[in-house]
Amino acid sequence: MDVVMIGAGMVAQTHLLALRDNSAGARLVGVLGRDDARTADFCTNASETLGYGVAPLGDPEAVASTGAEGAILITPPDARIEYARTLVKAGIPTLMEKPVERTLDAARDLVQLYSKANVPLALCFQHRTRAAAQHLKQKLDTGALGDIVHVELRVPWWREQAYYDAPGRGTYARDGGGVMINQAIHTLDLGLWLAGPVAALQAMMRTSALHRMEAEDIAAALLTFRSGATGVLSATTTAYPGAAESITVTTTQGQAHLEGDHLRIDWLTGEREKLSPDGAGETGGGADPMAFTHAWHQSILEDFVMSVAQGRPPIAPPSEALHVHAVIDAMERAARTGTTVEVAA
């Protein structure tokens, strides 16, 4: 699959390494960015990294002329809809970075754009591809762990003020919010993938004295899952020096603790099971937001290519991404009103 990349920002290098190492036949043919000089420099680096020429694209209309069979859309959410329209018009399947958009309504509109045109869309919720998460998912789906009773989600991350000094970072206009929609969205998505949808919640969202920013850097919620299970979420970018995010799932057969790409299951029988895959390391929870392996992006890219080729849903479909948005939207409403809020279907 020949692909184009739209956006040449912070995460572009991670996607480039994923393209270099992918085993699904994805090949980068062009890059479209807002800054011509920066895009040209990125393409020079990409050509050296990949071992073949990668062309800078001058404008959105040039995307279709490349003959690309897929696109990786990694712009900030406020600069996404026009590129999406271009890709849909050209019928180009798209792998999109999170979040889908800044608000739930805008995210729904963008997903509907692809759905109406019957153009495949997948989300970069790459934590779903981690080996430990896959192992836990299999245990839960087969019923080996019994019924889920309670879920704890923790994102104790750290970001320096310099991170939020970048124009638009941590604002509603560009990013759609703070720690929830930008950082904790990955852990929330993974928790929902494992435990199922949320029905209602209570929440608190605050901006601490540690950061000068518009949106929240601390968020907490009490969750009620549709299954009847309960949950607790705590997310922040104030937890210096930062640590790996974690999900703890208590079930009728034991407790599973997923921390980064490490899994421990303590069975009620007294047995303990551990899984720490090769290459499991940092997850970007500290001052360097890019301190994580590109292997997870490689896996999500490979799944995207294969899903298009096989005509099947991707591992992270837009319908499930919308539920993540709906939970964050409900948290914002619950924090403003101080009430229990139902999560939109």
DOLUMNU-495784 format. One record per atom (N, C-alpha, C, CB): x, y, z. Coordinates in pm, whole numbers, plus 32768, in hexadecimal, padded with zeros to 4 digits. Glycine has a CB too. Layout:
XYZ
...
//
This chain:
80547F898000
800080008000
8058807D8000
7FA18000807A
804D80D17F9A
808E81537F98
803D81B37FED
809E81897F05
808181FA8049
803A825380A4
807882DF80A0
803C821B8134
8025834180C1
805483C980D8
804383E8816B
8006842F807E
80988441819C
808D84708226
806685038223
8113845B8274
7FFE8526826C
7FD385B18274
7FEF85E28300
7F3B85C18251
804E863E830C
8080866D838D
81108640839D
802886398402
8164869A83D0
81F2867983E2
822186A7846B
824886BB8374
81C7869B84CF
81E686CA8555
822B866385AC
816986F68597
8212866D862F
825B86218693
8258858A867C
82258640871B
81E38555865A
81D584C38650
81FB848E85C5
8146849A8670
821D84E68568
823D84BB84E0
82B4845C84DD
825985348487
83198475852E
838F841F8530
836D8392855E
83FB845B858B
8311838785BE
82E5830385ED
82A282B7857C
828683108665
824C82FA8531
820A82BA84BF
826F82968452
819C83168486
82D582E98442
833B82CC83DE
8385824B83FF
839F834183D3
83AA8239847D
83EE81BE84A7
839181458499
842081CA8538
8310815B84B6
82AE80F084A4
82A680C68411
8223811C84D6
82AA812883B7
82A9810B8328
832880C382FD
8299818C82D7
839880EC8335
841880AB8313
841680158334
848B80EE835E
83D97FF383A7
83E27F6983D9
83667F1583BC
83FA7F6C846B
82FE7F518380
82817F068371
82927E8F8313
82137F62833D
82437E27832D
82497DAC82DE
81CD7D9A8288
825B7D328339
817C7E03827D
80FE7DF98232
81067E3781A7
808F7E3B8280
817B7E688182
818C7EA080FC
81687F3380EF
813A7E54809D
815A7F7A815F
813D800A8158
81BA8056812C
810A803F81E1
81A680B380D1
821680FE8098
81F18192808F
823C80C7800B
824381E880CB
8225827780CF
824F82B8804C
826D82BB8146
81EF82F98009
820F83387F87
820E83D07F8C
81AD83097F1E
81D0840A7FF4
81CC849C7FFB
81A284CD8083
817084D27F92
81C9854980A2
81A885878122
817286138109
8223858C8181
810186328148
80C586B7813E
80C986F881C7
803386B08108
8108876C81D0
811087B6824E
80EE88478239
819A87A8828C
80D8888F82A8
80B3891D829E
812B89778286
806B8948831C
81A2894B82B3
821D899882A3
827189578236
826C89A1832A
8281899B81C5
82C589618152
835589388171
82C389C280DF
839E898F81B7
842B897281D4
843788FA8233
847089EE8213
83E288F88298
83E5888982F7
83BE880682B2
838688A5836D
835D880D825A
833287968212
83A0876281B7
82B487B381C1
83E587BD8173
84538796811B
84C38752816A
848A880F80D0
84E3878A81DF
854A874D8235
851E86C28263
856687A782B0
849E86B68286
846C863482B3
847485CE8242
83DB864182E5
845385F781C9
8457859C8157
84E685708137
841885DD80DC
854585CB8149
85D285A68136
85FA853B819B
862E86228142
85D585518218
85F284EF8281
85A9846C8267
85CA8526830A
852B8475823A
84DC83FD821F
851A83AC81AE
844B842481FB
854A83F08146
858983AA80D6
8605835E8103
85AD840D8067
8653839C815C
86CB835A8190
86A582E481EA
872183BE81DE
863E82F6823B
8614828D8298
85DA82158250
85AD82C482FA
858A822F81E9
854381C581A4
859181878130
84C281F98170
85F381D380FE
8643819E8090
860681B28008
865B810E80A4
85A382097FFE
8567822D7F7E
852E82BA7F88
84F881C77F55
850F82F67F17
84E483817F15
845883977F4B
84EC83B57E8B
844A83FD7F9E
83C884287FD3
83B584B97FAB
83BF8417806F
834684D77F67
8332855D7F2E
82E385B77F8A
82EC85537EA8
830F86367F9B
82BA86987FE0
824686BF7F85
830B87158009
81CE86C87FBC
815886EA7F6D
8133877B7F86
80E0868D7F91
811A87C47F1C
810588547F28
807F887E7F5E
811888917EA6
8016882E7F44
7F9088547F70
7F3A87D77F79
7F5188BC7F0F
7EC587E07FBB
7E6F876A7FCE
7E4787267F4B
7DF287928017
7E3687747EE0
7E0C87387E62
7E7686DC7E28
7DE987A47DFF
7EF586EF7E52
7F61869C7E1F
7F5C860F7E58
7FE886DB7E40
7F1085FC7EC3
7F0885797F03
7ED085117EA4
7EB1857F7F81
7E6385337E60
7E2284D47E04
7E7D84AF7D90
7DA0850F7DD0
7ECF850E7D63
7F2484F47CEF
7F9684937D0D
7F5E85757CBC
7FB084767D8B
801A84177DAF
7FEF83877D96
804184297E42
7F6D83717D85
7F3C82E87D78
7F3B829C7DFA
7F8E829F7D14
7F4182E47E6A
7F4782A47EED
7ECA82507F07
7F56830E7F5B
7EE181DE7F47
7E7581837F6B
7E50818E7FFE
7E9C80F37F4B
7E9881E38047
7E7E81F880D5
7EBD82798103
7EB281838127
7E8E82AB8175
7EC3832781AD
7ED383198243
7E68839E818A
7F3A835B8278
7F4F83678309
7F3A83F9832B
7FDE83338335
7ED084168372
7EA884A0838F
7ECD84C2841F
7E0F84B58377
7F3285178431
7F68852F84B8
7F6C85C384DE
7FF384F584C2
7F1C8615849B
7F1586A384BF
7ED486B58549
7EC886F28454
7EE587298589
7E94874785FF
7E00874285DA
7EB987D2863A
7DA887248638
7D1A87128616
7CD7878D85DB
7CD086E9868F
7D0A880485F7
7CCB887B85C0
7CEC8891852C
7CF488F5860F
7D4D884484F8
7D768855846C
7D5987D8841B
7E0B88798463
7CF08791843E
7CDC870A8407
7C6B86FF83A2
7CC386AC8476
7BFD874683B6
7B84872B836A
7B96874282D4
7B148782839D
7BDD87AB82AB
7BED87C5821C
7C41875981D9
7C2E884F8206
7CA9872B821E
7CF986BD81E8
7CA4863F81DE
7D7686A4823F
7C5086288242
7BF985B2823F
7B9B85B881C8
7BA885A782C2
7B65862D81AC
7B0C863B8139
7B56861B80B6
7AD286C98133
7BD4864880AE
7C24862B8037
7C3A85968027
7CAA8674803F
7C5985528095
7C7384C28091
7BF48474806F
7CAC84928117
7B86849D80A9
7B078458808D
7AE0846B7FFB
7A97848D80E9
7AF084E47FC8
7ACF84FF7F3C
7B2184A77EDE
7AE785937F1A
7BA0848E7F05
7BF7843A7EB2
7BE683A67ED2
7C8884637EC6
7B9383857F37
7B7B82F97F5B
7BF282B67F9B
7B5282AD7EE3
7C4283007FE5
7CBE82CA801F
7CA7829F80B1
7D2F83348018
7CB3821E80CF
7CA981EE815A
7D0C823781B4
7CC281558161
7CE382528230
7D3082AA8287
7D49826E830F
7CEA832F8296
7DC78277833B
7DEE825983C5
7E0482DE8409
7E6F81FC83CC
7DB582FC8470
7DB3838184AC
7DE6837F853C
7D2783BA84A8
7E3A83DF855D
7E6683EE85E8
7DF184198640
7EDA845385F3
7DFC83F986C0
7D9784268720
7DAF84B98740
7D9B83D187A1
7D4A85028771
7CBE84DD8772
7C8284F386E8
7C71852C87DC
7C0984BE86D2
7BC984D18650
7BB785668633
7B418488864A
7B8585AE8696
7B6E863F8689
7B72867D8714
7AE5865D8642
7B5086FC871F
7B59874287A0
7ADE872D87F6
7B6C87D68789
7A6B871A87B8
79EF87078804
79AA868887D4
7991878287F5
794D86578824
790385DF8800
78B485F3877F
78A685B68871
787086658773
7820867E86FB
78778685867D
77D28701870A
78EA86C88688
794486D28615
797D864885F1
79B787348633
799985F78656
79CB8571863E
7962851D85F6
79F4852D86C2
78E5852A8621
787984E085DE
786D8509854C
77F384F88626
7878858C8532
786D85BD84A8
78DC85858451
7870865684A6
795685808487
79C7854F8439
79B884BA841C
7A4B856A8482
7991846E8480
797C83DE846C
790D83C58407
7959839984F1
78A28415840F
7834840583B1
786084248322
77BF846083D9
78BC84828313
78F384A58290
792D8429824C
795E8513829E
797D83DE8296
79B983638260
794F82F7824D
7A27833182BD
78F582EB82AD
7890828182A7
78358291822F
783E82818326
7807830C8216
77AD832581A5
77EF8304811F
777E83B681A5
7871831D8117
78B98305809A
78EF82768093
792C8368808C
78DB822A80FE
790B81A08105
79A3819880F2
78C5814B809A
79E981F8812F
7A7C81FA812C
7AAE81CA81B4
7AB3828A810B
7B04816481B8
7B35812F8238
7B7E8198828B
7B9180B9821F
7B658194830F
7BA581EF836E
7BCE819F83E9
7B4782648395
7C4881B38416
7C7B8170848E
7CC081D784E5
7CDC80FC846A
7CC481BD8568
7D02821985C8
7D8581E185FF
7CA18237863B
7DE0823C861E
7E6182158659
7E53820486F0
7ECE827F8638
7E0481A2871A
7E03817987A6
7E5E80FF87B0
7D70815A87D9
7EE1811C87A3
7F4480B28796
7F5A80618815
7FC580ED876B
7F2B80928889
7F3D80448903
7EF17FBF88FC
7F0E8095897D
7E8C7FB888A7
7E417F3B8897
7E997ECC885D
7DC87F52883C
7F057EF28818
7F5A7E8D87D7
7FC87E5A8832
7F977EC6875A
7FD87E9488A8
80407E638903
80267DD08927
80447EB98984
80907D82892F
80837CF38947
803C7CD689CB
810C7CB18947
805F7D208A35
80217D098AB7
7F8C7D2A8AB4
80677D5B8B23
7F687D978A70
7EDB7DBC8A65
7E8F7D548A15
7ECD7E478A24
7ECB7D2189AA
7E8B7CB9895A
7E737C3A89AC
7EE27C9988DF
7ED47C178A00
7EC77B9F8A54
7E557BB18AB8
7F4B7B838A9F
7E4E7C268AF6
7DE27C408B57
7D5A7C428B12
7DFB7CC48BA1
7D537C7E8A9C
7CD77C828A50
7CA37BF58A35
7CEA7CCE89CC
7CFE7B9B8A10
7CD77B1289F2
7CA27ACC8A70
7D4F7AC489B9
7CE27AE58AE1
7CB57AA98B60
7C297AD98B85
7D197ACA8BD2
7C0F7B598B6F
7B8D7B928B91
7B217B658B2F
7B947C2A8B93
7B417B658AAF
7ADD7B438A4A
7AB37AB08A51
7B137B6289C1
7B0E7A598A77
7AED79CB8A7F
7AAA79A78B03
7B6979788A6C
7AA57A068B61
7A6979EB8BE2
7AC579A78C45
79F179988BCF
7B4579988C21
7BA379548C7A
7BB2799C8D00
7C2B79478C36
7BA27A1F8CFE
7BAF7A6E8D79
7B297A868DBD
7BEF7AF28D5A
7ABF7A508D86
7A3B7A658DC1
7A027AED8D9C
7A427A578E58
79A87B1E8DEF
79677B9E8DD7
79B87C118E12
78DA7B9F8E11
79B97C828DCD
79FD7CF98DFF
79AA7D398E6E
7A177D608D8D
79ED7D578EDE
79AD7D958F52
79D07E298F5C
79D57D4B8FD3
7A517E498F48
7A807ED28F5C
7AFB7EEB8F04
7AA27EEC8FF2
7B077F678ED6
7B777F8E8E80
7BB5800F8EB4
7B497F9F8DEC
7C3980108EC0
7C8280898EE9
7CDF80B38E77
7CD480708F6E
7CD3812F8E4D
7D2881658DE3
7D7981D98E1B
7CD381928D68
7DFF81D38E0E
7E57823B8E43
7EB782698DD5
7EA682078EBE
7EC182EE8DC8
7F2183298D6B
7F7083918DB9
7ED8836A8CEE
7FDC83688DFD
802C83C48E4E
80A083FF8DFD
8063837C8ECB
808184538D9E
80E584878D42
811685128D6B
80AC848B8CB4
8181853D8D29
81BD85BF8D43
81DA86058CBE
823E85B18D96
81B886858CB9
81DE86DB8C4A
8214875E8C83
816586F58BEA
8287878A8C4E
82BF88098C77
826D887C8C3D
835288148C4A
827D88F28C78
823589668C45
825989828BB4
825189DF8C9B
82D589678B8E
8300897F8B04
82A989358AA0
839289578AF2
827788C18AC7
821F88738A70
81A088C28A52
81FB87EC8AB2
816889038AB8
80EC89518AA7
810489DD8A70
80A4895A8B2A
81828A058A68
81A08A888A2F
81978A878996
822A8AB58A5A
81968A11895A
81868A0888C8
80FE8A4088A1
819589738897
80F78A908836
80788AD08810
80058A6D8802
808A8B1B878E
7F998A87884B
7F218A358842
7F1F89BA889A
7F0F8A0B87B9
7F91899388D4
7F9889198924
7F46892989A4
802A88F78947
7EF088C989BE
7E9E88CD8A36
7E2A89308A2F
7EF388EE8AAB
7E02895589B4
7D9189AF89A2
7D1A89638968
7DB78A278947
7CA4899B8979
7C2C895D893F
7C25897488A9
7BAD89938983
7C5889E8887C
7C4D8A0B87EE
7CA089B08796
7C788A9B87D8
7D19898987C3
7D6E89348770
7D6488A08797
7DFF8961877A
7D7188848819
7D7B87FA8849
7CF787BE8876
7DDC87F388B9
7C9688148898
7C1787E288CC
7C1687CE8962
7BF68762888A
7C8487F089A6
7C8987DE8A37
7D1687C28A66
7C2D876E8A62
7D2087828ADC
7DA2876C8B19
7DC686D98B25
7DA587AB8B9F
7DE186B08BA0
7E19862A8BB8
7DBE85BA8B87
7E3486178C4B
7D3A85CC8B8D
7CE2855D8B66
7CE685448ACF
7C53857A8B91
7CD385A98A7F
7CC7859389EF
7D4F858789AA
7C78860489AF
7DBB85AF89EF
7E3F85AA89B2
7E97853A89E5
7E83862B89C7
7E9885208A66
7EEE84B98A9E
7E9F843E8ACE
7F3F84F28B10
7E4284518B29
7DFB83E08B66
7D9A839B8B07
7DAF84108BDF
7D8183D78A94
7D25839B8A33
7D51830E8A0C
7D1B83F389B6
7DD582F58A08
7E06827089E5
7DE282098A51
7E9E827489D1
7DF7822D8ACE
7DD881D18B3B
7D4281BE8B48
7E1282048BC0
7CF6822A8B35
7C65821E8B38
7C3581C28AC9
7C2482A98B2A
7C6A81D48A50
7C43817B89E2
7C6380EA8A03
7C8A81A58960
7CDA80D28A38
7D0180498A58
7CA7800E8AC4
7D9380448A85
7C8580608B28
7C2B80318B91
7BA1800E8B5D
7C1F809A8BFD
7B6E805F8B01
7AEB80438AC6
7AF07FCA8A6B
7AB880BE8A78
7B5E7FB88A25
7B707F4289CF
7B6F7EC28A23
7BF57F4C897F
7BA87ECA8A9A
7BB07E558AF1
7B2E7E3E8B3E
7C237E648B53
7AF27EA98B70
7A837E9C8BCF
79FA7EBC8B93
7A9A7EF48C44
79F67EF48B1B
79757F148AE0
794D7FA58AF6
790B7EB98B17
78DC7FCE8ABE
78B1805A8AC2
788680898B4D
7841806F8A62
788D810D8B5F
7864814E8BDC
77D681848BCB
78C781C08C04
778581748C33
76FA81A28C2E
76E9822C8C6D
769F813F8C75
772D82458CDD
771E82C48D24
779A82DE8D78
769E82C38D7E
77AD835D8DA0
7824837E8DEC
781384008E3B
789C838A8D8F
786984128E9C
787F84908EE2
791084B88EC8
786184848F7D
7930853A8ECC
79B885618EA8
79E185E58EE7
79C4856B8E13
7A6685F78EED
7AA486738F17
7B16868F8EB6
7AD6866D8FAC
7B20870B8E87
7B8D87328E2E
7BC087BB8E5A
7B5D87358D99
7C4587C68E68
7C8088408E9E
7D0288638E53
7C9C88318F35
7D2788E48E5B
7DA989118E2D
7DFB89358EA9
7D9D898A8DCB
7E6C88F38EBB
7EBB89048F34
7F15897F8F2B
7F1188888F4E
7F55899D8F9B
7FB38A0D8FA0
803889EB8F5D
7FCC8A379031
804A896E8F33
80C889448EF5
80D189698E62
80D888B08F04
805F89888E24
806089A78D96
80108A258D77
802A89338D47
80418A718D17
7FF68AE08CDE
7FB98AAD8C5C
80518B608CC7
7F398A8D8C5F
7EF58A558BEB
7E608A6B8BF9
7F1589C08BDB
7E198A648B8B
7D898A7E8B8F
7D3A8A088BC4
7D578AA28B04
7D59898F8B97
7D0B89198BB9
7D4488D38C34
7D0888B78B43
7D0B885F8C53
7D2D88188CD0
7DB187CB8CC6
7CBD87B98CF5
7DFA87C78D37
7E6D876D8D42
7E5687048DAF
7EED87BC8D5F
7DE087068DEE
7DB786A18E4F
7D27867C8E30
7DC686D58EE2
7D0B85FA8E2C
7C8385CC8E14
7C6B854C8E63
7C6985B48D7C
7BF3853D8E97
7BCE84C38EE0
7B3C84A58EC6
7BE984D38F79
7B1984258ECB
7A8F83FF8EB1
7A6B837E8EF9
7A7783EF8E1A
79EC83748F1D
79B082F98F4D
795782C48EDD
795E830F8FD2
796F82488EB3
792E82118E3D
78CD81A18E60
799681DF8DDC
785F819C8E18
7804812A8E1C
77FE80EF8D91
777581538E4F
782F80768D81
782F80348CFE
77A57FF98CE1
789B7FC58CF9
77877FE98C62
77067FB08C3C
76F57F228C72
76F67FB08BA5
77657EDD8C88
77607E558CBE
77377E528D50
77E77E138CAD
773C7EC78D92
77227ECE8E21
77A07EDD8E73
76D97E548E4D
78157EC98E36
78947EDC8E7C
78A87F708E9C
790A7EA78E27
78FB7F8B8EFF
791D80148F24
79AC80328EFB
7909802B8FBC
79CE80B28EFB
7A5680D88ED6
7A80815C8F11
7A6380DE8E41
7B04816E8F1C
7B3F81EA8F4C
7BAC82138EEA
7B7981D98FDD
7BAD82918EC2
7C1382C58E67
7C5A833B8EA7
7BD482EE8DE0
7CDD833D8E9D
7D2E83AD8ECB
7D9883CA8E62
7D70838F8F57
7D9A84458E2F
7DF884688DC4
7E3184F28DDE
7DB384638D3B
7EB285028DC7
7EF185838DDC
7F73858D8D8F
7F0A859B8E71
7F9E86088D72
802486208D3E
8075866F8DA5
801D866C8CB7
805086658E25
809786AA8E90
80E9864B8EE6
803486F48EE8
80EC85C98EC5
812985648F1D
81BE85538EFD
80E184DD8F0F
820E85B68F24
829F85B28F0D
82DD853B8F56
82E186368F3B
833884F18F17
837185028E91
832584B78E25
840084D58E90
82B0847F8E46
826184348DE7
8279839F8DF2
827E84628D5A
821183528DE2
821B82C08DE9
81BD82828D83
81F9828D8E78
81CC82018D70
817981BB8D0D
80E781BB8D37
81AB812C8CFA
808F81C88CD6
800081BE8CEF
7FDE812D8D15
7FAE81EC8C73
7F6F811B8D5C
7F4B80938D85
7EB480808D85
7F8380758E10
7E8B80028D73
7DFF7FD98D7B
7DFA7F5D8DD2
7DC27FBE8CEC
7DA97F628E3A
7D977EEE8E92
7D067EC08E85
7DBB7F118F27
7CF57E428E60
7C707E098E4D
7C587D9E8EB7
7C617DCE8DBE
7BF97DB88F0F
7BD37D558F74
7B5D7D058F40
7BAF7D9B8FFB
7B6A7C808F46
7B027C288F11
7ADA7BC08F7A
7B327BE28E90
7A7B7B6F8F56
7A4D7B068FB2
7AB07A938FBE
79C67ACF8F84
7B1A7A968F6B
7B7F7A2B8F72
7C097A5D8F9D
7B8A79E88EEB
7C187AE08FAC
7C9B7B148FD3
7CA97BA78FB1
7D097AC58F90
7D257BD38FA5
7D407C5F8F83
7DB27C668F1E
7D647CB19003
7D9C7CB48EB4
7E017CC88E4C
7E337D588E54
7DC87CA98DBF
7EB77D678E54
7EF37DEC8E5B
7F497E008DDF
7F487DFE8EDD
7F207E5F8D8B
7F667E808D0F
7FAC7F058D22
7F047E848C96
80307F068D1B
807D7F818D2D
80DB7F908CB6
80CE7F7F8DB3
80BC7FF28C61
81057FFA8BE4
80EC7F7A8B96
819E800F8BFB
81587F368B70
814A7EB78B28
816F7E418B81
81A27EB88AA9
81597E508C02
81737DE58C63
80EE7DBB8CA2
81D97E138CD0
80D87D3A8CAB
805C7D048CE2
80787CA38D53
800A7CBF8C76
802C7CB38DC0
80307C538E2E
7FA17C2B8E50
807A7C8D8EAC
7F877BAB8E56
7F047B798E7D
7F127B298EFE
7EC57B228E0D
7ECC7B528F66
7EC87B098FE4
7E427AC18FED
7EDD7B69905F
7E467A3D8FE0
7DCD79EC8FE3
7DA279D09072
7DE279688F97
7D2179C39087
7CEE79A5910E
7D20791E9140
7C5679A7910F
7D5278C990E8
7D8A7848910E
7E1378559150
7D9577EE9094
7E4B78D0914A
7ED178E69180
7F3D78E69116
7EF0787E91E6
7F1B78C0909E
7F7D78C09031
7F94794E8FFF
7F4D78658FBE
800A79658FC7
802C79E78F8E
806279D28F01
80947A338FE7
80357A268EA5
805F7A1F8E19
80997AA68DF3
7FE879F98DBB
810E7AA58DB1
814E7B218D88
81717B1C8CF4
81CC7B3B8DDC
81687B918CB5
818E7B9F8C29
81D37C248C17
81147B928BCC
82527C208BEE
829E7C998BD0
82E27C858B4A
83077CB98C41
82A27CAE8ADD
82D77C948A57
835E7CD78A41
82757CC489EF
83AD7C9E89E6
842B7CDC89BF
840F7D678985
84777C848958
84607DC789AB
844F7E4E8976
83F17EA689C5
841E7E4688EB
83AE7E6C8A2B
83567EBD8A7F
83AC7F208ACD
83017E648AE0
838B7F9F8AC3
83DD80048B06
838B807F8B26
8454802A8AB0
83C580F58B0D
838181728B2E
830381858ADB
83E081E98B1A
82A681D38B12
822781EA8ACD
820C827E8AB3
81B481AF8B1E
827082D48AC5
825E83638AAB
821D83AE8B1C
820C83748A30
822783798B97
81E683B88C08
823784248C4C
81C483528C6B
82B584378C23
830A849B8C61
831685198C0F
839284638C78
838385648C26
839385E68BE5
839F85DA8B4D
840D862C8C1B
83D485698B1C
83DE85538A8C
836485048A5E
846285088A67
830485468A1E
8289850189F7
829D8498898B
8224856489C8
8312849A8949
832B843B88DD
838683C88909
836A84848867
839883B7898A
83EE834D89BD
83A382C989C4
842583718A48
83868292894F
8346820F8948
836B81CD88C3
82AB821A8957
835D814C88BE
837F81008846
831E811C87D4
8381806D8865
835081158759
82F9812486E4
82B480A186C1
834A8156866C
82D180368709
829B7FB286E6
82037FAF86ED
82D57F488743
81C77FFB874A
81357FFA8757
80F5804186E0
8109803E87DC
813480AE86B2
810180F08639
8114809585BF
814981778623
8181804B85BE
81977FEC8551
81277F84854D
821F7FA78560
81017F5285C2
80967EED85C7
80107F26859A
808A7EB58655
7FF27FA285C2
7F717FDD859C
7F717FFB8506
7F55805D85EE
7FE5802184CF
7FF18038843E
7FDC7FB683F3
807B8074841C
801B7F4B8420
800D7EC983DE
7F7C7E9883E3
80697E62841E
7F3B7EAD8455
7EAE7E868461
7E587ED78401
7E7D7E9884F3
7E757F5883F4
7E2A7FAF8399
7E367F7D8309
7E5C804083A4
7EB17F6282DE
7EC87F338255
7E7E7EB1823C
7F5F7F218239
7E877E53829A
7E477DD28288
7DAE7DDD828E
7E777D7182F2
7D7B7E3882E2
7CEA7E4882EB
7CB17E7C8267
7CC67EA7835E
7CF97ED78226
7CCC7F0A81A4
7CD27E9B813B
7D217F838177
7D407E51813C
7D527DE780D9
7CEA7D7980E9
7DDD7DAC80E3
7CC67D5B8166
7C6A7CED8182
7BD97D19818F
7C947CA88200
7BC17D9B818A
7B387DCF8196
7AFA7DB5821D
7AE37D93812C
7B4C7DB88286
7B1A7DA1830E
7B2D7E1F8362
7B647D298350
7AE87E2983D6
7AFE7E9E842D
7B8B7E9E8466
7A977E9F84A0
7BC47F14847E
7C487F1D84BC
7C3E7F008552
7C867FA984A5
7CAE7EEE8593
7CAE7ED18622
7C757F458673
7D3B7EB08651
7C827FC0863F
7C4A80368683
7BEE80818623
7CBD809586B5
7B7080548618
7B12809085B9
7ADC811685EB
7A9E8031859E
7AAB816B8591
7A7981EF85B8
7A0281E98618
7A53823D853E
79B08183860E
793C81798669
7968817286FA
78E680FF8646
79D4812A8714
7A06811E879D
7A51819D87C7
7A6280A487AA
7A9181DE8767
7AD2825E8785
7A6B82C687AF
7B218290870C
79F582C18774
798A831F8798
795C83098828
791383128738
795D828C8857
7935827488E1
799C82AF8942
792381DE88FB
7A1B82A9891F
7A8382E98970
7A67837F8978
7B1082CE8935
7A4883BB8907
7A2484498904
79AA8464895C
7A0884778873
7948840B8955
78CD841F89A2
78E8841B8A38
786583B5897E
794383C48A63
796683BE8AF2
79AB843F8B1D
79C183448B0F
7A0884718ACB
7A4D84EE8AED
79EA85628AEE
7AC0850B8A89
798F85668A8E
792785CD8A8A
78D185C78B09
78CE85BC8A0D
78AD854F8B33
785C853F8BAD
78AA856C8C28
782F84AE8BBD
792D85518C2A
797F857F8C9B
797F86178CA3
7A0F854B8C8C
798A86598C31
798B86EC8C31
790687238C63
79A987218BA3
789886E58C38
781487128C65
77FE86F68CF9
77A686CE8C13
782D86838D26
781E86608DB3
787286BB8E0C
784585CE8DCA
78EA86DE8DDE
794087378E2C
790587C38E37
79CB873E8DEC
78C387F18DCB
788688778DCE
780C887C8E29
785F88A28D41
77BE88118E27
773D88148E6E
774187D68EF8
76D687CC8E1E
77A987858F13
77B087418F94
774786D58FA4
77A287A59003
7717869F8F34
76AF863A8F38
76DE85B88EF5
7630866E8EF4
7691854E8F08
76A984D38EBD
767084E58E31
766984588F06
76C084C28DCD
769C84D98D41
769A84548CF7
76FE853C8CFE
7633843F8CA6
762E83C98C51
768783DF8BD8
759C83AA8C25
76CB83738BAD
7722837B8B3A
76D083618ABC
779883158B46
76E183B88A59
769583A989DC
76B48324899B
76B5841C897B
765282E88960
76638265891D
76BF827488A5
75DA822B88F0
//
